[in-house]
Amino acid sequence: MQQVTNRMLAFLKPFHLTRIRLRKFAQQPRMTMEGIQMVDLIGQHQKIENELQQAMGRVLETGAFVKGPEVKAFAEELGTFTGAKHVIPCGNGTDALQIAMMALGIGPGDEVITTGFTFISTVEVVALLGATPVLVDIDPISFTIDAAQVEEAITERTKAIVPVHLFGQMADMTALSTISEKHNVPIIEDNAQAIGAQWSDRSQRAMQSGTIGLMGTTSFFPSKNLGCMGDGGAVITQDDDMAARCRQIANHGMSKQYHHDVVGINSRLDGLQAAILRVKLQHLPDYIKARQSAAKRYDAMLHNLPGVTIPIRVANSTHVFHQYTLRILEGKRDAMRAYLQSKGIPSGIYYPIPGHAQKAFETFGYNPAFFGESLQAAAEVLSLPMHTELNEEQQTFICKAIRIFVLDIND
Ligand SMILES: *Cc1c(COP(=O)(O)O)cnc(C)c1O
């Protein structure tokens, strides 16, 4: 028995130690180079722990776990932040896209023009509704949908254009709005990665991402720029009719209790997430500034490296840096990634396979010849750690490793 116990203790010990070490680590300011992460939510939340505890405490007290006052208040506050007249909170960013498309009545026989260089949700929901995702290539500068190709792809079946504001920078909303008006096809902005970004239109009036198209959708997945501690999402719109439809669809197609006028879905934000989001929304402007400062530091350290392209900023959009994405040229991306990994530096590839080349969408028969820019981007992109807690020391360490790799210096 003693032997068994000893063996069990020996088995448990490493776990026990790990737990203690993790806890200690979490309490320290994250200065160690071993601590570099793609996203540091623990560090971010520690700084606002009291506010978060209070917010969560309110939900425990009221017992309003699904919808309720916190959700209502958050929707109002997000409306104020974005300038959107209506905010319809829902379960996640994928649902938000689906709800917006259902509000437009999109279904079999319809076409939706979008980009395959995105997280798959954008393409997936179109197919899920029985419609056809018409994919076009990207602009290599911004990685966002190429507006000229959008216009060429419009047919009488086109029911929506869905640009994705990728990595924190907006698609060309001036060109897309012109096309939208000319052909009378609405825009749904997939704004899961660019909340708080602004577009300056012809009159140079800055508008918030998600508020320029007929509808905008976003995600509050934890790692997004405005993230909760689970799943969440929202549709935003200035249009009363679309807002009413989205609300109804997200709530089982219900007009009044147990009267179901249309086929809907069940998609809702819960009270805890809303309470957390209310706290984090107040910090969002500072979080955006922290990301932009980190991006500037990266720029300064990486701008003159051969074979490395730093993120190019487009003229009309601010960049809120959901990702800081380099292009690594000459086929060296994967080797660089492996080298960084060996130094304890994480990096990400968003996205390795564009939508047109995904197995699930094979049946749509996309011709790879039309997706040269998406394929090249997929082969070259490398996203570096980017979050609100990233500091200069960490970035110096990261950029030094990149220099060593690129210039082939011995370290
Ligand atoms: C994250 C993301 C989504 C989906 O959001 P979920 O909340 O994970 O469903 C959709 N589109 C883009 C561009 C995203 O980055």
The ligand as an SDF file (V2000), in Angstrom:
LIG
                    3D

 15 15  0  0  0  0  0  0  0  0999 V2000
  -13.2520   34.7480  -35.4860 C   0  0  0  0  0  0  0  0  0  0  0  0
  -13.8350   35.0350  -36.8020 C   0  0  0  0  0  0  0  0  0  0  0  0
  -15.1490   34.6420  -37.1350 C   0  0  0  0  0  0  0  0  0  0  0  0
  -15.9750   33.7380  -36.2730 C   0  0  0  0  0  0  0  0  0  0  0  0
  -16.1830   34.1120  -34.9830 O   0  0  0  0  0  0  0  0  0  0  0  0
  -16.6110   33.0240  -33.8940 P   0  0  0  0  0  0  0  0  0  0  0  0
  -17.0400   33.8460  -32.7450 O   0  0  0  0  0  0  0  0  0  0  0  0
  -15.4140   32.1930  -33.6160 O   0  0  0  0  0  0  0  0  0  0  0  0
  -17.7220   32.2240  -34.4710 O   0  0  0  0  0  0  0  0  0  0  0  0
  -15.6520   35.0190  -38.3570 C   0  0  0  0  0  0  0  0  0  0  0  0
  -14.9170   35.7300  -39.2250 N   0  0  0  0  0  0  0  0  0  0  0  0
  -13.6620   36.0960  -38.9590 C   0  0  0  0  0  0  0  0  0  0  0  0
  -12.8960   36.9040  -39.9680 C   0  0  0  0  0  0  0  0  0  0  0  0
  -13.0600   35.7560  -37.7480 C   0  0  0  0  0  0  0  0  0  0  0  0
  -11.8010   36.1040  -37.4930 O   0  0  0  0  0  0  0  0  0  0  0  0
  1  2  1  0
  2  3  1  0
  2 14  2  0
  3  4  1  0
  3 10  2  0
  4  5  1  0
  5  6  1  0
  6  7  2  0
  6  8  1  0
  6  9  1  0
 10 11  1  0
 11 12  2  0
 12 13  1  0
 12 14  1  0
 14 15  1  0
M  END
$$$$
